[in-house]
Amino acid sequence: MVNRVAVLSDIHAVLPALEAVLDEPEVRAADRVVLTGDICAGPQPAEVLDLLTGLGERVTWVGGNADRELLDYRRGVRGSVPDPIAPWAAERLRPDHLDLLARLPRAVTLPVRGMGNVLFCHATPRDDEEVVLVDSRLERWAEVFGELDADVRTVVLGHTHMPYVRLALGRLVVNPGSVGMPYGRTGAHWALLGPGVELRTTHFDIEAAVDRLTRESAYPDIAEWADYFLRARATDAEALRIFGPRDGRGEAPRRADETG
């Protein structure tokens, strides 16, 4: 049984945001840090993976669609990735990073104090890139929960970069939001579990972080990338409008960023 779990999702290789969250007293004191995918598709992929692997067995890893895409691109399984920064990030990874990504599970279940068995995944329990949202229909939740064990009463997921907690068909659903690419408001978003659920935001110096990324990352469009994502230029309303059709609500428009 795990007493306290810090959940970090969608870091997207933003080292200053990750460092700020890891420095939170509750994160340092947590029994387990669970990563729910999309860890290294961003401007500082090697640095982020090195920092996280240095935390040892405290970290429980779950892969996301962006992690899988980076691995597939580097290994020649696919010739392109929709997210413009992803091919660049893939080339920054060492062989040990690739081996790590290849081992990442799609879901992990942990017993958490006060919450029973909690399933951690990236997008949904059955798929690493399909979309569910805070306002998804109960019929949609019935689809994505279809193969879950009955004793899983809480599902923690990421993918859409917007934090929420809701009840769906008797199960609690938690999205901690994004550490590195927040939609709707600035800050690094994460969650603390056990015995309940707390959505947290770590505020850090955005201007300093943008400047640091611009200086330290060799990504050609880093200034524009950092300005857009660290300053949360994408609103939650825009993100919901773009993601909504991928939740089975009609044909999807082209996205604002192609990263979910």
N, C-alpha and C positions, 0 to 999 in steps of 0.2 A: 504494500500500500504506500503510495506517495502522498506526502502531506501537502506540499505546495509546488505548483508547476507554473513557470513563466512561459508563456507561449509567444513566440516571435514568428511572424509570417511575412512573406514578401519583402525580404531585406533588399533584394535586387542589388547586391554588391555596393551598397552605400555605407562605407566604413564609418564616417562620423556619426551617422544615425545609430548604427549598431553599437559603437563604443558608448554612446550616451545611454542606451538602454541597458547594456551590460553593467554600467556603473550604478544603476539604480539599486538602493539597498535591498529592496524586495527581490530583485533578480539575483543579486549576489547571495542572498540567503535561501533562495529556492532550492528544493531538493533536486529538481529536474528542470532543464531548459529544453522545451520542445520546439523544433523548427518545422513549420508546416509548409515548406516548399518555396520555390522561386527565390533561391538563396543567392545565386551568383551571376545572374544575367543583368549586368550593370557595369558601372565604371571602374570598380576595384575588385574584380572577382577573386584573384589569387589572395589578396590581402584579407578579404573577408573569410575565405575558407581557412586560411592559416590561423586566423584569430579564433575561429570556432572550433577547429580541431584541437587547438591548444587547451580548450576547456575540458577535454577528456571525456570520461564516461558520464559526466553530468548532462551531456547533450544527447537528446534523442532526435534523430534525423528522419524527416519525411520528404520525399522528393516532390517537386512540382513540374508542371508542363514545361516551364522555361528551362529548368535543370535538365530535363530529358532532351529538349531540343538542342541545347548546347552540346551535350554528349553525342547525340546522333550526328550533329553537324561535324564535330571534330573527327568522328570515326567514319565519316563518309556515307552514313546511312541516308542522309538527306543533303541536298545541295544548297538549300537556302533556309532562312528563318525569317518570319514576318517582321519581328522586332529588329530595327536597324542596328541596335547596339549589340545584339546577341552574337553575330558572327565574329565581331571584334573581341567580345568577352571570351568566346570559346577559344580563340587563339592564344589567350593569356594563360590558359590552364596547363599545369604540368601533368605528367602521366599519373602521379599519385592523386591529383584532383579528379582526373577522369575516372580512376578506379573507385574513388569515393562516390562519385555521382552514379556510377553503375551499380553500386550496392544499395542505393537508397530505396526503401520500401514506399509503396503508394499510401499505406495507412499503417498506423500503430495503435493498439489499444492498451491503455494503462489504467489500473485501479487508482482512483484519486479519493482522498479522504473527504467524506461527506457527499460524494458525487457518484460513487460506484465506478463501473467500467466506462471510461471515456475514450471515444475513438477520435484520433487525430488524422486528418487528411488534408489534401491541398484544396481541391475544388469540390468534389463530392466523394462519398465512400467508394463509389464504383468507377470513377473516372477523374483524371487529373486536369481536365480543362472544360468540363461542362459548367454551366452557370446556374447558381441559385442565389436569390437575393432576399433582402429583408421582407419584401412584399410578394415573394413567390407564392403561388397558389398551393393549397394543401394537396391538390392532386399531383403537383410537381414534386412535393416532398415525399409523397407516397411512392413515386417512381424511384427517386434516388435512395430512399431508405429500404427499398424492396428486399435487399439481400442481407440486411443487418441482423445480427443476433438480437434476440429480444432483451437481453440483459444490458445492452448498450443504451443508456438513457440520455447521454450527452454526446453531441458531435461537434468537434472543433475544426473549423476549416478556414481557408483564406481565399486567395485567387482574385477577388473583386476589389480589394484594397479599401474597403469601407467597413468600419466596425459596427457590429450590432449583436444583440442578444434577443432571441425570440423563441417561443414555444411552437413546435410543429408536430402535430400528431402525438403529443405526449412526450416528445423528446425536446431537450433544450439544445438549441443551435447557437454556437458562439463563433463570431468572426472577429478576431482581434484587430482587424485593419492591417495596414502596411507599415513596416518599420521604415523602409527607404523610399517608397513612392506613394505617399498618401493622396487620396482623392478627397476633396471637400474642405479640408483644413490642414494646416501645417502641423509638424511635430512627428515624432516616431510613435506609432500606435502598437500596443501589445496588450496581452491579457494575463491576469493572475487567477489561477484556479486553486480551489481547496480552502475551506469546505464549500465555498460559493464561487461566484464569478465576479471579477472586477475588470472592467475595461479601463486601461490606463493610457495616458499620453505623456511621453517624455519630451519636454521642450528643451531645445538646444539652440545654439547660436546659428541660425540659418545662413546669415551673411558670411560668417566665418567658414561654414561648411561648404557653401557654394565656392568661395574663394579657394578653399583647400582642394576640392575636387578639380577645379580649373587648373590648379598648379600641379597636382599629383597624378591625375589620370591622363593617359596619352590618347584617349578616345578623341577623334578629330572634332566632333561636335559637342564636346563636354560642356562648354559654357551655356549653350542653348538647353542641353539636356538637364543640367543642374538647375538652371533658372526655372524651367517648367515643372520639374518634379519636386524638388525640395521646397519650392514656394507654393506647391499645391495649386497650380494654375487650373487643373481639371477640377470642376465642381462635382459634388455628389449628384446633383441633378443631371449634369451632362453624362456622368458615368452610368447612372441608372437608365437614362434614355438609350445609351449605346448598348449596354449589356442586356436590357430588357428583352429584345427579340431573341437573344441566345437562350433565354429562359422559356422559349416556346411561344412567344407572343407575336410572331410574324417574321418577316425578312429583316435581317440585321442591317443597319446602316454601317458605313465604314466608321471605324473607331477613331477616337482621338489619339490613341497612342499604340494600339496593337499589343499591349503587354498583358493583359490579365492572365 
